[in-house]
Amino acid sequence: MRDNTGMVNLARRTLLARSAALAAVTSFGSARVAFAAAPATARERRLLVLVELKGGNDGFNTLVPYADAAYAALRPRIAIARDAVVQLSDAVGLHPSLAPLLPAWREGTLAVLQGVGYPAPNLSHFRSIEIWDTASRSDEFLSDGWLARAFAAAPRPATFAADGVVVGSNELGPLAGTKLRAIALADTESFQRRARLAKPAAATGNRALAHIRRVEADVREAAARLSVQREFAAAFPSGGFGNAVRTACEVIANPSGVGVVRLTLDGFDTHANQAGTQARLLAELAQGLVALEAALKELGRWDDTLVLTYAEFGRRPKENQTGGTDHGTASVHFALGGTVRGGLYGAMPDLSRLDDDGNVAHTLDFRSVYATVLQRWWDIGARDVLGGRFEEIALVRA
């Protein structure tokens, strides 16, 4: 009897090699990329840009409760000085590195979401971001991301180049799902180069290789629709996050359209020497968001784009012995866009009422933010996607 072990191993190695080449750029699951002629509606055309502050940003030094005596008492070394705060009200103000966002605040296109968290919080990076990505309860485990479930209920137009594009990370997060057309890329040129590796091949009786070749065809088609032909007048900051913002804008500039773009700014796990690290990261965030706004206005997309920041958790109110902060619970996040109703939402957590771990209770459930995106931004039924009813926020104009 003929021994086919060598042929099987070769096929397997080919399959793994091709899978590895594609894994970083695409995750189309079982769904084929098919492009129909029906144009997107105005609601479908609306774009969501997510910015993950990876590691858990310290909300209390981002939106500073400078008028609360408990704040300075809990942070004798790392509290932001009152005269350095960019005041938004008589009680709170922004970290000085976020000063570039002040014009958006004054124009009413910047919303600040206070005390964002969820009940029974988990302080593990891995588990907590999984909760945020899937919009699950802390005791519930879901496989698909909340955006994957949303787009399963209300598919994005087939004319879109992809349902979602992730820039600067191979983790699909809220876009993870078996039938979602999601693409992960470090930059658009890299995606184009990798996509050229996916060349048509002759038919084969090997079903596994046939599947890979179908995915390759999807990659080639998506790459063609994400081709970069745009030069911007907007100035993008140097560095990794600035480059990610530029790449995101190049993707958004493509007329085919996408539903979601997600960016990541890493480094917020500030257990030690927080002051300098957070100041640098928040400056990168602010400068990147300002550039994003300028480019979106240049593209005529500012009014139909909603930008949201998120993270797995915040930091503990009391500083630690190494000039940093440990894993906490509720934090502050931002929403920006031409149709955003600017202002303060939620409430600053009570620093005089800490739990046994020294953490605060959340005042705004993150799923209320998601419900607002689903219902008010896209007109997608939020209750079925989120597994329950969560109060919406008057965050965007209809």
SEVO-844188 format. One record per residue (C-alpha): residue in one letter; z, y, x. Coordinates in steps of 0.1 Angstrom, whole numbers, padded with zeros to 4 digits, always signed. Example, Ala and Ser with C-alpha at 12.3 -4.5 7.8 and 13.67 -1.06 7.14 Angstrom:
BEGIN
A+0078-0045+0123/S+0071-0011+0137/
//
This chain:
BEGIN
M+0000+0000+0000/R-0009+0034+0013/D+0019+0056+0026/N+0016+0092+0011/T+0049+0105+0026/G+0031+0127+0051/M+0009+0143+0024/V+0038+0148+0001/N+0059+0165+0028/L+0029+0187+0037/A+0025+0197+0001/R+0062+0204-0001/R+0062+0225+0030/T+0032+0245+0017/L+0050+0250-0016/L+0082+0263+0001/A+0063+0285+0025/R+0043+0301-0003/S+0074+0304-0025/A+0092+0322+0003/A+0063+0346+0008/L+0064+0355-0029/A+0101+0354-0036/A+0107+0389-0022/V+0079+0405-0042/T+0078+0389-0077/S+0096+0370-0103/F+0073+0365-0132/G+0090+0333-0144/S+0069+0313-0168/A+0052+0344-0182/R+0016+0351-0172/V+0006+0387-0166/A-0018+0395-0194/F-0032+0429-0201/A-0042+0439-0236/A-0060+0470-0247/A-0033+0483-0271/P-0019+0516-0257/A+0019+0520-0253/T+0037+0541-0280/A+0057+0572-0270/R+0089+0552-0272/E+0075+0523-0252/R+0063+0547-0226/R+0098+0560-0219/L+0110+0551-0185/L+0145+0541-0173/V+0154+0546-0137/L+0186+0528-0126/V+0204+0537-0094/E+0230+0511-0083/L+0258+0525-0061/K+0264+0492-0044/G+0299+0484-0033/G+0318+0504-0059/N+0318+0542-0056/D+0351+0561-0058/G+0349+0580-0090/F+0380+0601-0084/N+0365+0618-0054/T+0331+0620-0071/L+0343+0638-0102/V+0375+0653-0089/P+0404+0659-0113/Y+0415+0688-0091/A+0439+0703-0117/D+0459+0671-0121/A+0489+0671-0098/A+0490+0633-0098/Y+0456+0633-0081/A+0468+0651-0049/A+0500+0631-0049/L+0482+0598-0049/R+0458+0609-0022/P+0476+0630+0004/R+0449+0625+0030/I+0416+0619+0012/A+0419+0642-0018/I+0391+0668-0020/A+0406+0702-0016/R+0406+0724-0047/D+0386+0752-0031/A+0359+0727-0019/V+0353+0712-0054/V+0321+0722-0072/Q+0338+0731-0105/L+0324+0719-0138/S+0354+0728-0159/D+0389+0740-0156/A+0400+0704-0150/V+0372+0686-0130/G+0345+0693-0105/L+0321+0675-0082/H+0325+0664-0047/P+0310+0691-0025/S+0282+0667-0013/L+0269+0667-0049/A+0263+0705-0050/P+0225+0699-0051/L+0230+0686-0086/L+0245+0719-0099/P+0212+0734-0110/A+0206+0703-0133/W+0242+0708-0147/R+0235+0744-0154/E+0201+0735-0170/G+0219+0710-0193/T+0199+0680-0180/L+0229+0664-0161/A+0255+0643-0180/V+0287+0631-0164/L+0301+0599-0178/Q+0339+0596-0172/G+0361+0565-0171/V+0332+0540-0174/G+0344+0504-0173/Y+0352+0474-0195/P+0383+0455-0208/A+0400+0429-0185/P+0381+0441-0155/N+0372+0418-0126/L+0377+0432-0091/S+0353+0408-0074/H+0320+0424-0062/F+0300+0394-0072/R+0315+0387-0106/S+0318+0424-0117/I+0282+0433-0109/E+0272+0401-0128/I+0291+0414-0158/W+0274+0448-0155/D+0240+0432-0150/T+0243+0408-0180/A+0264+0431-0203/S+0288+0402-0208/R+0325+0401-0215/S+0347+0395-0185/D+0353+0359-0197/E+0316+0353-0206/F+0288+0340-0184/L+0252+0349-0193/S+0221+0339-0173/D+0197+0367-0183/G+0201+0403-0175/W+0206+0428-0204/L+0172+0443-0198/A+0156+0409-0197/R+0171+0402-0232/A+0161+0436-0244/F+0125+0431-0234/A+0124+0396-0248/A+0134+0412-0282/A+0109+0441-0278/P+0083+0432-0251/R+0069+0461-0230/P+0032+0467-0235/A+0010+0441-0218/T-0009+0470-0202/F+0021+0478-0180/A+0018+0467-0144/A+0052+0451-0148/D+0082+0452-0171/G+0104+0463-0142/V+0102+0471-0104/V+0131+0468-0081/V+0129+0489-0049/G+0150+0482-0018/S+0165+0449-0029/N+0155+0414-0037/E+0182+0411-0064/L+0167+0416-0099/G+0201+0423-0115/P+0196+0434-0151/L+0160+0424-0149/A+0167+0388-0141/G+0151+0365-0167/T+0128+0336-0171/K+0101+0354-0189/L+0103+0390-0175/R+0075+0404-0154/A+0097+0418-0127/I+0087+0428-0091/A+0110+0434-0062/L+0097+0452-0032/A+0109+0472-0002/D+0080+0495-0004/T+0046+0495-0021/E+0026+0491+0012/S+0047+0460+0020/F+0040+0447-0014/Q+0003+0452-0010/R+0003+0434+0024/R+0023+0404+0010/A+0001+0402-0021/R-0030+0398+0002/L-0015+0365+0013/A-0019+0352-0022/K-0055+0342-0021/P-0074+0320-0046/A-0074+0284-0038/A-0093+0253-0050/A-0080+0234-0080/T-0055+0207-0072/G-0039+0179-0091/N-0004+0189-0078/R+0013+0206-0107/A+0039+0224-0085/L+0012+0239-0063/A-0008+0248-0094/H+0021+0268-0107/I+0025+0286-0074/R-0012+0295-0075/R-0008+0309-0110/V+0020+0330-0098/E-0001+0341-0068/A-0028+0353-0093/D-0002+0373-0111/V+0009+0389-0079/R-0026+0399-0070/E-0031+0415-0104/A+0002+0433-0103/A-0005+0445-0067/A-0038+0459-0079/R-0021+0478-0107/L+0006+0491-0083/S-0018+0505-0058/V-0006+0538-0042/Q-0030+0567-0044/R-0006+0596-0050/E+0004+0624-0026/F+0034+0645-0037/A+0042+0681-0032/A+0078+0672-0037/A+0098+0668-0005/F+0116+0634-0002/P+0146+0632+0021/S+0145+0610+0052/G+0164+0578+0054/G+0165+0546+0034/F+0173+0560+0000/G+0148+0588+0004/N+0121+0563+0012/A+0132+0542-0018/V+0129+0573-0041/R+0094+0580-0027/T+0083+0544-0033/A+0098+0545-0069/C+0078+0577-0076/E+0046+0561-0062/V+0051+0532-0086/I+0058+0556-0115/A+0027+0575-0107/N+0005+0545-0114/P-0011+0550-0148/S-0006+0514-0158/G+0031+0521-0163/V+0063+0502-0159/G+0094+0499-0182/V+0122+0501-0156/V+0126+0511-0119/R+0158+0502-0101/L+0170+0517-0069/T+0200+0507-0047/L+0222+0529-0025/D+0245+0506-0005/G+0277+0512+0014/F+0303+0523-0012/D+0329+0496-0004/T+0351+0522+0014/H+0383+0504+0022/A+0387+0525+0054/N+0377+0560+0066/Q+0363+0568+0032/A+0360+0606+0035/G+0330+0607+0059/T+0312+0577+0045/Q+0314+0588+0009/A+0304+0624+0018/R+0273+0611+0035/L+0264+0586+0007/L+0269+0612-0021/A+0247+0637-0001/E+0220+0610+0001/L+0224+0604-0036/A+0222+0640-0046/Q+0192+0648-0024/G+0174+0617-0036/L+0180+0626-0073/V+0168+0661-0067/A+0136+0648-0051/L+0132+0623-0079/E+0135+0651-0105/A+0109+0672-0086/A+0084+0643-0084/L+0089+0633-0120/K+0082+0669-0131/E+0051+0669-0109/L+0039+0638-0127/G+0047+0652-0161/R+0073+0624-0166/W+0106+0642-0165/D+0109+0645-0203/D+0103+0608-0208/T+0125+0595-0180/L+0162+0587-0182/V+0180+0582-0149/L+0213+0564-0148/T+0237+0555-0120/Y+0259+0524-0122/A+0282+0502-0100/E+0303+0471-0102/F+0336+0491-0104/G+0354+0522-0091/R+0382+0525-0066/R+0420+0525-0069/P+0435+0560-0075/K+0460+0556-0047/E+0446+0558-0012/N+0454+0529+0012/Q+0469+0530+0047/T+0435+0531+0064/G+0422+0563+0048/G+0402+0544+0022/T+0405+0530-0013/D+0406+0495-0026/H+0388+0479-0055/G+0395+0497-0088/T+0383+0497-0123/A+0368+0527-0142/S+0345+0551-0125/V+0322+0580-0131/H+0284+0578-0135/F+0255+0602-0140/A+0227+0605-0164/L+0197+0628-0158/G+0165+0636-0175/G+0145+0663-0194/T+0158+0651-0227/V+0194+0644-0216/R+0221+0664-0234/G+0241+0676-0204/G+0279+0678-0203/L+0310+0657-0199/Y+0313+0624-0218/G+0342+0601-0222/A+0376+0611-0208/M+0391+0612-0173/P+0415+0582-0170/D+0452+0590-0171/L+0465+0590-0135/S+0501+0588-0148/R+0495+0555-0166/L+0485+0529-0139/D+0487+0492-0145/D+0506+0467-0123/D+0477+0467-0098/G+0477+0505-0096/N+0445+0509-0116/V+0435+0530-0146/A+0423+0519-0180/H+0387+0527-0188/T+0379+0553-0215/L+0342+0545-0220/D+0328+0510-0223/F+0297+0506-0201/R+0280+0487-0230/S+0282+0519-0250/V+0259+0534-0224/Y+0236+0504-0226/A+0236+0507-0264/T+0226+0543-0262/V+0197+0534-0239/L+0185+0506-0261/Q+0189+0523-0295/R+0184+0560-0288/W+0160+0558-0259/W+0138+0528-0268/D+0147+0522-0305/I+0156+0485-0296/G+0183+0469-0317/A+0213+0470-0294/R+0236+0447-0314/D+0217+0415-0308/V+0210+0423-0272/L+0246+0431-0264/G+0262+0406-0286/G+0282+0431-0306/R+0284+0466-0318/F+0292+0494-0293/E+0295+0530-0302/E+0265+0550-0290/I+0268+0583-0271/A+0249+0614-0280/L+0234+0614-0246/V+0197+0620-0252/R+0177+0639-0277/A+0156+0618-0300/
//
